[in-house]
Amino acid sequence: MTGLDTAAALQAVDDHFDEFVAELQELCRIRSRRQEADQMQRAAEFIAGSLRRWGGSAEVLPWEHSHPYVLGEFAGGEKRLLHFNHYDVEVEPSGDDADAISPPYAAEIRDGKLFARGVADDKGALMSRIYAAAAWKLSGQEPPVTSVFIEEGKQMLHSPGLGSFVAAHAEALRADAALWENSWLDDEGRLLLKLSEKGILYLRLSVRTLNRELTSQNTAILPAATHRLVHALACLVGPDGEVRVPGFADDVRPPTGAEREMLLDLSFPGEFLRQRAGVSRFIGDLSDAEAGAAVRVEPTITIGAVEGGDQRDDVTLGIPATASAKVEVRLIAGQDPSDVLEKITAHLRASGFGDVEVHEMARSRPNMTPADDPWVELVADAARRTYGTEPVIEPYTIWIGNQGVLEGTPIVGVGVSRADAGIDGPNEYIRLDDFRAGIKHVIEVMAAMAR
């Protein structure tokens, strides 16, 4: 585009910043908890109204297995930039609300910080994208790119409706690149650029060995479901978490040499984590740097829960007839949930546990944008101009998510909060200066993308 005046768009952010903050406060006062459908609907309508108010278009679309999606657009240049965010807040906060310095939905400003449940995850980032597109119009210009917005209201963590929604609206969501919602700034004010999300395969394993529970005097001659289940689980994962499924990690995309260096350079709160967990060492005596890489690049199987038999706090004499376990599989870029599920079920059969029923509860596909993708450098260079610091690139992350529904689109996660923002705690916040900078960063991204 010719005659693009980025400085004018950046100035529009300063000129209208108080209006932006006031509207963000209004959104944060909506208690958009997943179990409160009326509040979720209200939040979706508010966001759609904001998109229209600032010059875009928007629809609120009910969808299966989800609260309503907001699908919006700011028409502009030929290049298309997709913004993915969510407007739900966590069902339950961590920590004690008695420690709160203000009510969770009051959206109060104290010492340059806006405190509200969900403001860091993810309402602040969500609104910053809308205001970045609006700033071009407020400065009297056509936006240099067309911005497409998908705002999700999750009913469940794994977003079971997202895949079908994206497939049904593929043309509207068509984009050259995407900005995701899952990031923040570190303590030094450096923006973290997150390039991946893990996938998940969540299973329930069930065993029945008897028609009914019988007295344990028959243990010598009748099979207990609990015995059978624990041995089935033991063939999947060892005492220290090592995965015993043949070929489980064969398709994991290994880090390049440059990406490995990036991983080892990332800070990892090893001492904090050991103290919190009450352990003196990590498995394998990994250093903090090695541990920080391992939690990002190693696929895992976690036995999340085991149930069977009479759990009353009393002496009970019985052979459990049924037993079940929840099994969480975290997948790394390159792995396919269907392939991994087949390997698990095949290994159970080969190990003599073909009678174990495997029920899939949830899945999402892992995704990764290579660190040397040009989109990563464009977003990083825009961050240098905005923040005056070198951004930190995180090629693999610890987070599970749903980026896999946009496989083939380069994605970078950016945000407006801090690592210590108290996400889902009683004092979640964002700094207003970070909110302003986040809007301006997206403006710089748009300008660079158009050029």
C-alpha positions as CSV (number, residue, x, y, z in Angstrom):
1,M,0.0,0.0,0.0
2,T,1.2,3.5,-0.7
3,G,0.8,6.5,1.5
4,L,0.4,4.4,4.7
5,D,0.6,6.6,7.8
6,T,1.5,4.3,10.6
7,A,2.4,7.2,12.9
8,A,-1.2,8.5,12.6
9,A,-2.7,5.2,13.5
10,L,-0.3,4.9,16.5
11,Q,-1.4,8.4,17.6
12,A,-5.0,7.5,17.4
13,V,-4.4,4.9,20.1
14,D,-3.1,7.6,22.4
15,D,-6.0,9.9,21.5
16,H,-8.7,7.3,22.2
17,F,-6.9,5.2,24.8
18,D,-9.2,6.3,27.7
19,E,-12.2,5.2,25.6
20,F,-10.6,1.8,24.9
21,V,-9.9,1.2,28.6
22,A,-13.4,2.2,29.6
23,E,-14.9,-0.3,27.1
24,L,-12.5,-3.0,28.3
25,Q,-13.7,-2.4,31.8
26,E,-17.3,-2.9,30.7
27,L,-16.4,-6.2,29.1
28,C,-14.6,-7.3,32.2
29,R,-17.7,-6.6,34.3
30,I,-19.6,-9.2,32.4
31,R,-19.2,-12.5,34.4
32,S,-18.5,-14.7,31.4
33,R,-18.0,-18.0,33.3
34,R,-18.5,-21.1,31.2
35,Q,-21.3,-22.4,33.4
36,E,-23.4,-19.2,33.1
37,A,-24.9,-19.3,29.6
38,D,-26.7,-16.0,29.9
39,Q,-23.5,-14.2,30.8
40,M,-21.6,-15.9,28.0
41,Q,-24.3,-14.7,25.5
42,R,-24.1,-11.2,27.0
43,A,-20.3,-11.1,26.5
44,A,-20.5,-12.4,22.9
45,E,-23.1,-9.7,22.1
46,F,-20.9,-7.0,23.7
47,I,-17.9,-8.0,21.6
48,A,-19.9,-8.1,18.4
49,G,-21.2,-4.6,19.3
50,S,-17.7,-3.4,19.9
51,L,-16.6,-4.6,16.5
52,R,-19.5,-2.8,14.8
53,R,-19.1,0.3,16.9
54,W,-15.5,0.8,15.8
55,G,-16.2,0.2,12.1
56,G,-16.2,-3.5,11.5
57,S,-18.8,-6.2,11.0
58,A,-19.7,-9.0,13.3
59,E,-22.1,-12.0,13.8
60,V,-22.9,-13.9,17.0
61,L,-23.2,-17.6,15.9
62,P,-24.6,-20.3,18.2
63,W,-22.7,-23.6,17.7
64,E,-22.5,-27.2,18.9
65,H,-20.6,-28.0,22.0
66,S,-19.8,-24.3,22.6
67,H,-21.2,-21.0,23.7
68,P,-21.7,-18.6,20.8
69,Y,-18.8,-17.7,18.5
70,V,-18.2,-14.1,17.4
71,L,-17.1,-13.9,13.8
72,G,-16.0,-10.5,12.8
73,E,-14.1,-8.5,10.2
74,F,-12.5,-5.2,9.6
75,A,-12.3,-4.8,5.8
76,G,-9.0,-3.4,4.5
77,G,-6.1,-4.4,2.3
78,E,-5.7,-7.6,0.3
79,K,-3.7,-9.5,2.9
80,R,-5.8,-11.2,5.6
81,L,-4.8,-11.3,9.3
82,L,-6.7,-13.7,11.6
83,H,-7.1,-13.0,15.3
84,F,-8.0,-15.9,17.6
85,N,-9.1,-15.1,21.2
86,H,-11.6,-16.4,23.8
87,Y,-14.0,-14.5,26.0
88,D,-14.7,-17.1,28.7
89,V,-13.0,-16.9,32.0
90,E,-12.0,-19.9,34.1
91,V,-14.8,-21.7,36.0
92,E,-13.0,-21.6,39.3
93,P,-10.2,-19.3,40.4
94,S,-7.1,-20.6,42.1
95,G,-6.2,-19.0,45.4
96,D,-8.5,-17.5,48.0
97,D,-10.9,-14.7,47.0
98,A,-10.3,-13.3,50.5
99,D,-6.9,-12.2,49.2
100,A,-8.5,-10.1,46.5
101,I,-7.7,-6.4,46.6
102,S,-10.9,-5.7,44.6
103,P,-14.0,-7.7,43.6
104,P,-13.2,-10.0,40.6
105,Y,-15.7,-8.3,38.2
106,A,-15.4,-4.7,39.4
107,A,-12.6,-4.0,36.8
108,E,-11.0,-1.4,39.1
109,I,-7.8,0.5,38.1
110,R,-5.1,0.7,40.8
111,D,-1.6,2.1,40.3
112,G,-1.8,1.8,36.5
113,K,-3.1,-1.7,36.6
114,L,-6.6,-3.0,35.6
115,F,-7.7,-5.8,38.0
116,A,-10.4,-8.2,36.8
117,R,-11.0,-11.9,36.4
118,G,-10.2,-12.8,32.8
119,V,-8.5,-9.5,31.8
120,A,-5.1,-11.2,31.3
121,D,-6.7,-14.4,29.9
122,D,-8.0,-13.2,27.6
123,K,-10.2,-10.1,27.4
124,G,-7.3,-7.6,27.3
125,A,-5.6,-9.3,24.4
126,L,-9.0,-9.7,22.6
127,M,-9.9,-6.1,22.8
128,S,-6.4,-4.9,21.8
129,R,-6.8,-6.6,18.4
130,I,-10.1,-4.8,17.8
131,Y,-8.6,-1.5,18.8
132,A,-5.6,-2.0,16.5
133,A,-7.9,-2.4,13.5
134,A,-10.0,0.5,14.7
135,A,-7.1,2.9,15.0
136,W,-6.6,2.9,11.3
137,K,-10.1,4.1,10.7
138,L,-9.9,6.6,13.6
139,S,-6.9,8.1,11.9
140,G,-8.9,8.5,8.6
141,Q,-7.3,5.6,6.8
142,E,-8.4,2.3,5.4
143,P,-6.8,-0.6,7.4
144,P,-3.8,-1.9,5.5
145,V,-4.9,-5.5,5.9
146,T,-8.3,-7.1,6.3
147,S,-8.6,-8.3,10.0
148,V,-10.7,-11.4,10.7
149,F,-11.8,-12.1,14.2
150,I,-12.8,-15.4,15.7
151,E,-13.8,-15.0,19.4
152,E,-14.5,-18.3,21.2
153,G,-16.7,-19.0,24.2
154,K,-15.5,-22.4,25.4
155,Q,-17.9,-24.7,27.3
156,M,-15.0,-27.2,27.8
157,L,-11.2,-26.8,27.8
158,H,-10.6,-28.8,24.6
159,S,-13.1,-26.8,22.5
160,P,-15.0,-29.7,20.9
161,G,-17.0,-27.4,18.7
162,L,-14.0,-25.4,17.2
163,G,-13.1,-27.9,14.5
164,S,-16.6,-28.0,12.9
165,F,-17.0,-24.2,13.2
166,V,-13.7,-23.6,11.4
167,A,-14.6,-26.1,8.7
168,A,-18.1,-24.6,8.2
169,H,-16.7,-21.0,8.0
170,A,-13.4,-21.8,6.1
171,E,-13.9,-19.0,3.5
172,A,-14.6,-16.3,6.1
173,L,-11.6,-17.4,8.2
174,R,-9.2,-17.6,5.2
175,A,-6.0,-15.8,6.2
176,D,-2.4,-15.3,5.3
177,A,-1.3,-15.5,8.9
178,A,-2.7,-15.5,12.4
179,L,-2.1,-13.9,15.8
180,W,-3.1,-16.3,18.7
181,E,-4.0,-15.3,22.2
182,N,-1.6,-17.3,24.4
183,S,1.3,-15.1,25.4
184,W,2.6,-12.2,27.6
185,L,5.7,-10.1,28.4
186,D,8.4,-11.3,30.7
187,D,9.7,-9.4,33.8
188,E,12.2,-7.5,31.6
189,G,9.4,-6.2,29.3
190,R,10.3,-8.5,26.4
191,L,7.4,-9.9,24.4
192,L,7.2,-13.7,24.3
193,L,6.4,-15.0,20.8
194,K,4.8,-18.4,21.2
195,L,5.0,-20.6,18.1
196,S,3.2,-23.8,19.1
197,E,0.6,-25.6,21.2
198,K,0.5,-29.2,22.3
199,G,-2.4,-31.4,21.3
200,I,-4.2,-33.6,23.7
201,L,-5.8,-37.1,23.6
202,Y,-7.9,-37.7,26.7
203,L,-9.0,-41.3,27.4
204,R,-11.0,-43.3,29.9
205,L,-9.9,-47.0,30.3
206,S,-12.5,-49.3,31.8
207,V,-12.4,-52.9,32.9
208,R,-15.1,-55.4,34.0
209,T,-14.1,-58.8,35.2
210,L,-17.2,-59.9,37.2
211,N,-21.0,-59.4,36.9
212,R,-21.0,-58.1,40.5
213,E,-18.7,-57.5,43.4
214,L,-18.1,-60.6,45.5
215,T,-16.4,-61.2,48.8
216,S,-12.6,-61.2,48.7
217,Q,-12.4,-64.7,50.1
218,N,-12.6,-65.6,46.4
219,T,-9.5,-63.6,45.3
220,A,-7.6,-66.9,44.8
221,I,-10.1,-68.0,42.1
222,L,-11.8,-64.8,40.7
223,P,-10.2,-61.9,38.8
224,A,-10.3,-58.4,40.3
225,A,-10.9,-55.5,37.9
226,T,-8.5,-53.3,39.9
227,H,-5.7,-55.9,39.5
228,R,-6.3,-56.1,35.8
229,L,-6.5,-52.3,35.3
230,V,-3.3,-51.4,37.2
231,H,-1.3,-53.9,35.1
232,A,-2.8,-52.6,31.9
233,L,-1.8,-49.1,33.0
234,A,1.7,-50.3,33.8
235,C,2.2,-51.5,30.3
236,L,1.5,-47.9,29.1
237,V,3.7,-45.9,31.4
238,G,6.5,-46.7,33.9
239,P,7.2,-45.6,37.5
240,D,9.0,-42.4,36.4
241,G,6.6,-41.5,33.6
242,E,8.5,-43.2,30.8
243,V,6.1,-44.1,28.0
244,R,6.1,-47.9,27.1
245,V,4.0,-47.7,24.0
246,P,6.1,-48.8,20.9
247,G,6.5,-46.0,18.4
248,F,4.7,-43.5,20.6
249,A,7.1,-40.6,19.8
250,D,8.3,-41.7,16.4
251,D,6.5,-38.8,14.6
252,V,7.5,-36.0,17.0
253,R,9.1,-33.1,15.1
254,P,12.5,-32.7,16.6
255,P,13.8,-29.2,17.3
256,T,16.3,-27.7,14.9
257,G,19.7,-26.7,16.2
258,A,18.6,-23.1,16.4
259,E,15.3,-24.0,18.1
260,R,17.2,-26.1,20.7
261,E,19.3,-23.1,21.5
262,M,16.2,-21.0,21.9
263,L,14.7,-23.6,24.3
264,L,17.8,-23.7,26.4
265,D,17.9,-19.9,26.6
266,L,14.4,-19.7,28.0
267,S,14.1,-19.0,31.7
268,F,12.5,-21.9,33.7
269,P,11.4,-21.5,37.3
270,G,13.0,-24.8,38.4
271,E,13.6,-23.9,42.1
272,F,10.1,-22.5,42.4
273,L,8.6,-25.6,40.8
274,R,10.6,-28.0,43.0
275,Q,9.6,-26.1,46.2
276,R,5.9,-26.1,45.1
277,A,6.0,-29.8,44.3
278,G,7.9,-30.7,47.5
279,V,10.8,-32.4,45.7
280,S,14.5,-31.9,45.7
281,R,15.2,-33.0,42.1
282,F,13.6,-33.5,38.7
283,I,13.3,-36.9,37.1
284,G,16.7,-37.9,35.6
285,D,18.4,-35.1,37.6
286,L,17.7,-32.7,34.8
287,S,19.1,-29.2,35.2
288,D,16.6,-26.3,35.1
289,A,17.5,-25.6,31.4
290,E,17.1,-29.2,30.5
291,A,13.8,-29.5,32.4
292,G,12.5,-26.4,30.6
293,A,13.2,-28.0,27.3
294,A,11.8,-31.4,28.3
295,V,8.4,-30.1,29.4
296,R,8.1,-28.5,26.0
297,V,9.4,-31.2,23.5
298,E,8.6,-34.6,25.2
299,P,5.2,-36.1,24.6
300,T,3.8,-37.7,27.8
301,I,1.2,-40.0,29.2
302,T,-0.3,-39.2,32.6
303,I,-2.5,-41.5,34.6
304,G,-4.8,-38.8,35.8
305,A,-7.2,-40.8,38.1
306,V,-7.9,-44.4,39.0
307,E,-11.2,-45.6,40.5
308,G,-12.4,-49.0,41.6
309,G,-13.7,-50.9,44.6
310,D,-15.3,-49.6,47.8
311,Q,-13.7,-46.3,48.8
312,R,-15.4,-45.9,52.1
313,D,-13.2,-45.2,55.1
314,D,-13.8,-48.6,56.7
315,V,-12.6,-52.1,56.4
316,T,-14.3,-53.6,53.3
317,L,-14.0,-57.1,52.0
318,G,-14.7,-57.4,48.3
319,I,-13.3,-58.1,44.8
320,P,-14.0,-55.1,42.6
321,A,-16.0,-56.0,39.5
322,T,-15.2,-52.8,37.6
323,A,-12.4,-50.3,37.5
324,S,-11.6,-47.3,35.4
325,A,-8.8,-44.7,34.9
326,K,-8.5,-41.3,33.1
327,V,-5.4,-41.1,30.9
328,E,-4.1,-37.8,29.5
329,V,-1.8,-37.9,26.5
330,R,0.0,-34.7,25.6
331,L,1.1,-34.6,21.9
332,I,3.9,-32.7,20.3
333,A,3.9,-31.2,16.7
334,G,4.1,-34.1,14.2
335,Q,2.0,-36.5,16.2
336,D,-1.5,-37.4,15.0
337,P,-4.1,-38.1,17.7
338,S,-5.7,-41.0,15.6
339,D,-2.3,-42.6,15.1
340,V,-1.4,-42.4,18.7
341,L,-4.7,-43.8,19.8
342,E,-4.2,-46.8,17.5
343,K,-0.7,-47.4,18.9
344,I,-2.1,-47.4,22.5
345,T,-4.9,-49.7,21.7
346,A,-2.7,-52.0,19.7
347,H,-0.2,-52.2,22.5
348,L,-2.9,-53.0,25.0
349,R,-4.1,-55.9,22.8
350,A,-0.5,-57.1,22.2
351,S,0.1,-57.1,25.9
352,G,-2.9,-59.2,26.6
353,F,-5.3,-56.5,27.6
354,G,-7.7,-56.5,24.6
355,D,-10.6,-56.6,27.1
356,V,-9.8,-53.1,28.3
357,E,-12.3,-50.7,26.9
358,V,-10.8,-47.4,25.6
359,H,-13.2,-44.5,25.4
360,E,-12.0,-41.2,23.9
361,M,-13.1,-38.2,25.9
362,A,-11.3,-35.3,24.1
363,R,-8.7,-34.6,21.4
364,S,-6.9,-31.7,19.8
365,R,-4.2,-31.7,17.2
366,P,-0.8,-30.2,18.1
367,N,0.6,-27.4,15.9
368,M,3.8,-25.5,15.4
369,T,5.0,-22.6,13.2
370,P,8.8,-23.1,12.5
371,A,11.0,-20.4,14.1
372,D,12.5,-19.5,10.7
373,D,9.1,-18.8,9.2
374,P,9.0,-15.2,7.7
375,W,5.9,-14.5,9.7
376,V,7.8,-15.0,13.0
377,E,10.4,-12.5,12.0
378,L,7.8,-9.9,10.9
379,V,6.0,-10.1,14.3
380,A,9.4,-10.0,16.1
381,D,10.6,-6.9,14.1
382,A,7.3,-5.2,14.9
383,A,7.9,-6.0,18.6
384,R,11.4,-4.4,18.4
385,R,9.9,-1.2,17.1
386,T,7.1,-1.2,19.7
387,Y,8.9,-2.3,22.9
388,G,12.5,-1.3,22.2
389,T,13.6,-4.7,23.4
390,E,14.5,-8.0,21.7
391,P,11.5,-10.4,21.8
392,V,11.9,-13.9,23.1
393,I,10.9,-16.7,20.7
394,E,9.5,-19.8,22.3
395,P,9.4,-22.4,19.5
396,Y,7.7,-25.1,21.6
397,T,5.4,-24.3,24.5
398,I,4.0,-26.2,27.5
399,W,0.4,-25.3,26.6
400,I,-2.2,-27.5,25.1
401,G,-4.6,-25.9,22.7
402,N,-6.4,-26.0,19.3
403,Q,-4.1,-24.3,16.8
404,G,-4.2,-27.5,14.8
405,V,-7.6,-26.5,13.3
406,L,-5.7,-23.9,11.4
407,E,-2.9,-26.2,10.2
408,G,-1.0,-24.6,7.3
409,T,-1.5,-21.0,8.5
410,P,1.6,-19.5,10.2
411,I,0.6,-18.6,13.8
412,V,2.4,-16.5,16.5
413,G,1.0,-16.0,20.0
414,V,1.2,-12.5,21.5
415,G,-0.4,-10.9,24.4
416,V,-0.7,-7.9,26.7
417,S,-0.2,-9.4,30.2
418,R,2.8,-10.4,32.3
419,A,4.1,-13.7,33.6
420,D,3.0,-12.7,37.1
421,A,-0.4,-11.5,36.1
422,G,-2.2,-13.8,38.5
423,I,-4.2,-15.5,35.8
424,D,-7.3,-17.2,37.3
425,G,-6.3,-16.0,40.7
426,P,-8.0,-13.5,43.0
427,N,-5.9,-10.5,41.6
428,E,-5.6,-11.0,37.9
429,Y,-4.5,-7.9,36.2
430,I,-2.9,-6.2,33.2
431,R,-0.7,-3.0,33.2
432,L,-2.4,-0.3,31.2
433,D,1.0,0.6,29.6
434,D,1.2,-3.0,28.3
435,F,-2.3,-2.8,27.0
436,R,-1.4,0.4,25.0
437,A,1.8,-1.2,23.7
438,G,0.0,-4.3,22.7
439,I,-2.4,-2.4,20.6
440,K,0.4,-0.5,18.9
441,H,2.4,-3.7,18.3
442,V,-0.5,-5.2,16.3
443,I,-0.7,-1.9,14.3
444,E,3.0,-2.3,13.5
445,V,2.3,-5.9,12.5
446,M,-0.5,-4.8,10.2
447,A,1.6,-2.2,8.5
448,A,4.5,-4.5,8.0
449,M,2.2,-7.2,6.6
450,A,0.8,-4.8,4.1
451,R,4.2,-3.7,2.9
